[in-house]
Amino acid sequence: MNKARKKTIWILCIVAVLAGLVFAAIRIYENISLQREEDAIMAQKEIEIREAYLRVNILHSVDEGLSVRFQDRRYAPLRDILPARNEWGICVARYLLLRMYEKEMGKSLSYETLLDFFSQEFETDGSLRLYNNGNHPEIQAFIEWIWESERLHNEFGEYINGRILAIYSDYVQEHRNQGFEHSVWWQLSPQMLDALARAEADPDYVLDLTSLQQAGY
């Protein structure tokens, strides 16, 4: 083999090695870029999940103090309401928020449905149970309604304190000597709360909490 042929073979070998190195470098760069894209997608998805939890968890702060403090960005079930607080096991403020929603939007969402949504972290297929994952349109509509116009800070406080409790206070004063036994508002039954919500929505509605009380409510 002459020197020219050997030189050509060496050049071809060097070119092949360099080409291989370039190809490998390109693949490494593509893999790094792909990993970065996947990491960015995962990070964005994590942000969206945390934001979804933050928004739905505002219902944890709808308590008898009407304060909005709950900032948890992870799954958290609704706390149990002890019988000493309310013998029917309901958070009265949260219950009345549902009645306000029904009045304003014409959509009925039961307290039981709300409890059921918060009862587990995962769907039956193993995915996270998020209010906006497409499986709970009734919960999604409710949560989006809550977040409009800072409703908990403004309108709900007026609804429950300025109207519902004012109606209840007036009823107590007018019927105290007619057999009605006063209870603090967070111990009221769902039936009484429904009646108060109807009285707030309809000035012609005849409120009769005494009969409800006598019937065991």
Secondary structure, 3 states (H helix, E strand, C coil): CCHHHHHHHHHHHHHHHHHHHHHHHHHHHHHHHHHHHHHHHHHHHHHHHHHHHHHHHHHHHCCCCCCCCCCCCCCCCCCCCCCCCCCCCCCHHHHHHHHHHHHHHCCCCCHHHHHHHCCCCECCCCCECCCCCCCCHHHHHHHHHHHHHHCCCCHHHHHHHHHHHHHHHHHHHHHHHHCCCCCCHHHCCHHHHHHHHHHHHCCCCCCCHHHHHHCCC
